[in-house]
Amino acid sequence: MTGLKSKLLSRGGRLTLLKSTLCSLPNYFMSLFTIPASIASRLEKIMRDFLWNSNDNGNDLHWVNWNEVCHPKQQGGLGIRPLHVMNEALKSEWLWRFAKEDDAM
């Protein structure tokens, strides 16, 4: 994310950008298909590195475990949803719509 000059953003700014773009980009794909675990882990690594302002050398410190960051805000996390959970929720929404709505197609 060198184009965004992430080093100039505060942690709050990076969190806002992460939630508004990086978490939202795969939503359409995840609502229709099961995302492969390798792709989900790679995307989450990109999100982690962006949030903690990590470089490509891999020697940077992540201050909090990613599982803790993914907890809801009421439980002390930052409210970032894990991609595999989002994938299941989005696919379930389509199943619910097909079952409940007559003109879902």
Order of alpha helices (4+ residues) and beta strands (2+ residues): alpha-alpha-alpha-alpha-alpha
